[in-house]
Amino acid sequence: MGGNTVAKNMKHSYIIKNRNGKIKIASKSKGTTVIHATLISLCILTIFAFFTFDKKEIDLIQATLDTIRNFGVAFFQPRLRYDTFAGVIHQLGVTFSLGILSTIIGAIIAFFGSLLCASNIANPQMAAIVKAFVSFIRAVPTILWVLIFAVSAGLGSVAAVIGLTFHSVSYLIKAYSEAIEEIDYGIIEALKASGASYWQIVFQAIVPSCITYMVAWTFMRFEINFANAVAMGAAAGAGGIGYSLFMSGSFYFDLRETGFLTIVIVITVILLEMVSTKIKEKIR
């Protein structure tokens, strides 16, 4: 009798091998079945689309060879023709300023917004409203927010900073509030019992416990804002190295200058990652 029950249960289970070599039996569910069916369907549709899309008489082999040659010209023969190195550094500084300004303003607003969003210290109704609002903001791409604000502020750096800041606030509120919610509620209760005020709890319990996570998320958002600021240079007329990249890639169509500007951007991103890593290590 018991053996028949085990056999029936095994029909609805599958075996998973962990990294440490242990084997565990996980039961199948409707959720996993739907996920597997969805992934298989997407793979089939992707393969079908790849073989049925209109190639417009393009020679794929020749196009691939041309792409490889263009990459070689851009990244192995970089040079400046229409701009100077000093001009590139200046434009890079403009893009860097757009990213850091929107990140700093967004981080300050997001810190206070996260206090209204974290479920362990905020009013539940208020937290639900704030979460719904920032979810709506995050659902709209950054470029659309920049273009929306460009209607009133005009195309340029002002609209870029406002749009980047607006999206940064929603992103960081979610990140900060989740870090705050990870704090042991017993610490907050102990401080309340000892007579600590709201702001004493914030700056004596919440900030020391979450500072590492907040700094990490802030630097991550800065890297995103820097990349978005490059795109805003062309899309929103914000200037910076993104505008130079747009001009070299479409107006001048100089692959060597495009490659040079791309290399400068990649090196800058790597340096930013190194700096953020050092700062996070010191804070720890």
FENRAHU-V363564 format. One record per pair of residues at least 6 apart in sequence whose ideal C-beta (glycine too) atoms are under 8 Angstrom apart, sorted by the first residue. I is the first residue (numbers start at 1). J is the second residue. D is the distance in Angstrom with one decimal. If there is no record, write none. Layout:
# FENRAHU-V363564
i: {I,I}
j: {J,J}
d: {D,D}
This chain:
# FENRAHU-V363564
i: {9,10,12,12,13,13,13,13,14,14,14,15,15,15,15,16,16,16,16,17,18,70,73,73,73,74,74,74,74,74,75,75,75,76,77,77,78,78,78,78,78,79,79,79,80,80,80,81,81,81,81,82,82,82,82,82,83,83,83,87,88,88,88,88,88,91,91,91,91,91,91,92,92,92,92,92,94,94,94,94,94,94,95,95,95,95,95,95,95,96,96,96,98,98,98,98,98,98,98,98,98,99,99,99,99,99,99,100,100,101,101,102,102,102,102,102,102,102,103,103,103,103,103,105,105,105,106,106,106,106,106,106,106,106,106,106,107,107,107,107,107,109,109,110,110,110,110,110,110,110,111,111,111,113,113,113,113,113,114,114,114,114,114,115,115,115,115,115,116,116,116,116,116,117,117,117,117,117,117,117,117,118,118,118,118,118,119,119,119,120,120,120,120,120,121,121,121,121,121,122,127,130,131,131,133,134,134,134,134,135,135,137,137,137,137,137,138,138,138,138,140,142,142,142,142,143,143,143,143,143,143,145,145,145,145,146,146,146,146,146,146,146,146,147,147,147,147,148,149,149,149,149,150,150,150,150,153,153,155,155,155,156,156,156,156,157,157,159,159,160,160,160,160,163,163,164,164,164,164,168,168,171,171,172,172,172,175,175,175,175,176,176,176,176,179,179,179,179,180,180,182,183,183,183,183,187,187,188,188,191,191,191,191,192,196,211,212,212,212,215,215,215,216,216,219,219,219,219,220,222,222,223,223,223,223,226,226,226,227,229,229,229,230,230,230,230,230,231,232,232,232,233,233,233,233,233,233,233,233,234,234,234,234,237,241,241,241,244,245,245,245,245,248,248,248,248,249}
j: {27,25,27,28,25,26,27,28,25,26,28,23,24,25,26,23,24,25,26,23,24,255,255,256,259,255,256,258,259,262,259,262,263,259,256,259,256,257,259,260,263,256,257,260,88,257,260,252,254,256,257,247,248,252,254,257,244,248,257,244,241,244,260,261,264,233,239,240,241,243,244,240,241,264,265,268,157,233,238,239,240,241,226,229,230,233,240,241,242,226,229,268,157,160,161,164,225,229,232,238,240,164,222,225,226,228,229,222,225,161,165,160,161,164,165,168,225,229,168,218,221,222,225,161,165,168,164,165,166,167,168,169,171,172,221,225,168,172,214,218,221,165,169,168,169,171,172,173,175,176,172,176,214,130,134,169,173,176,172,173,176,177,180,121,122,180,202,206,122,123,126,127,130,127,130,131,134,173,174,176,177,127,176,177,180,181,127,177,181,180,181,183,185,188,180,188,201,202,206,130,177,173,174,177,170,169,170,173,174,170,174,145,166,167,169,170,167,170,171,174,167,163,164,167,228,163,228,231,232,235,236,162,163,166,167,159,160,162,163,164,232,235,236,159,163,235,236,163,159,162,163,166,156,159,163,236,159,162,236,237,238,236,237,238,239,238,239,236,238,229,232,236,238,232,236,225,228,229,232,221,225,221,224,217,218,221,213,214,217,221,210,213,214,217,210,213,214,217,206,210,210,205,206,209,210,205,209,201,205,200,201,204,205,201,204,283,280,283,284,279,280,283,276,280,272,276,279,280,276,272,276,269,272,273,276,268,269,272,269,238,240,242,240,241,242,245,265,242,238,240,242,239,240,241,242,243,244,245,246,242,243,245,246,243,261,264,265,261,258,261,262,265,254,257,258,261,258}
d: {7.7,7.7,5.9,5.1,4.8,6.6,5.0,6.5,7.3,6.1,6.3,5.7,7.5,5.8,7.8,7.2,5.6,7.6,5.2,5.3,6.8,5.8,4.7,6.4,7.1,4.6,6.8,5.7,3.2,7.0,4.8,7.4,6.9,7.9,5.5,7.3,5.6,7.6,4.2,3.8,5.8,4.6,6.8,6.1,7.0,5.7,5.7,7.5,5.5,6.8,5.4,7.5,6.8,5.5,6.7,6.3,6.1,7.7,6.9,7.8,6.7,6.8,7.7,6.7,6.1,7.9,7.0,5.2,4.3,7.1,5.2,7.4,4.9,6.4,7.8,6.4,7.6,7.9,8.0,5.3,4.0,7.4,6.7,4.7,5.8,6.3,3.5,4.9,6.2,6.8,7.9,7.5,6.3,5.7,6.1,6.8,7.5,4.0,6.9,6.2,6.3,7.4,5.9,4.1,3.8,7.6,4.7,6.5,7.8,5.7,7.9,7.8,5.2,3.6,4.4,5.6,5.2,7.7,6.0,6.5,5.7,4.3,5.2,7.8,4.9,7.8,7.5,4.8,8.0,8.0,3.0,4.8,7.7,5.8,7.0,8.0,7.4,5.8,7.9,5.0,7.5,7.6,4.9,7.1,5.0,7.8,3.4,4.7,7.9,5.7,7.8,6.2,7.5,6.6,7.5,6.5,4.4,7.9,7.5,5.1,3.5,4.2,6.1,6.5,6.5,7.5,6.6,8.0,5.2,8.0,5.5,6.8,5.1,5.4,4.4,5.8,7.2,5.5,7.6,7.9,4.0,6.9,7.9,4.4,3.9,5.2,5.2,7.9,5.8,6.8,5.4,6.7,5.4,6.7,6.7,6.6,7.4,8.0,7.3,7.8,7.9,7.1,7.7,7.8,7.9,7.5,4.0,4.9,6.0,7.7,7.9,7.7,6.6,6.5,7.4,3.7,7.1,4.7,6.2,7.2,7.8,6.2,6.3,4.5,5.1,7.7,7.7,6.8,7.4,5.8,7.6,8.0,4.1,5.1,5.5,5.6,5.6,7.7,3.2,7.1,5.8,7.3,4.8,7.7,7.6,7.7,6.7,7.2,4.6,4.5,5.1,7.4,7.7,3.9,7.8,5.9,4.4,6.3,5.5,3.9,7.9,7.3,5.6,6.2,7.7,4.8,6.3,5.8,7.5,6.7,4.3,5.1,3.8,7.6,7.5,5.2,5.9,6.7,7.2,5.5,6.2,5.8,7.7,6.3,6.8,5.8,7.6,7.7,4.0,7.8,7.2,8.0,5.8,6.9,4.4,4.0,6.3,7.4,5.7,5.8,7.8,6.9,6.4,5.1,7.0,5.3,7.6,6.0,6.1,6.9,4.9,7.0,5.7,7.0,7.0,6.3,6.7,5.4,5.9,6.6,6.0,5.6,7.8,5.7,7.8,3.8,7.2,7.3,7.9,7.2,7.7,6.7,6.0,7.1,7.6,7.6,7.0,6.8,7.6,6.9,6.2,6.7,7.0,6.3,3.9,6.9,6.3,5.9,4.4,7.7,6.4,5.7,4.1,6.5,2.4,4.0,7.5,7.3,6.8,5.1,5.6,7.0,3.4,7.4,6.1,7.0,6.4,5.9,6.5,4.8,7.1,7.6,5.1,4.2,4.7,6.3,4.7}
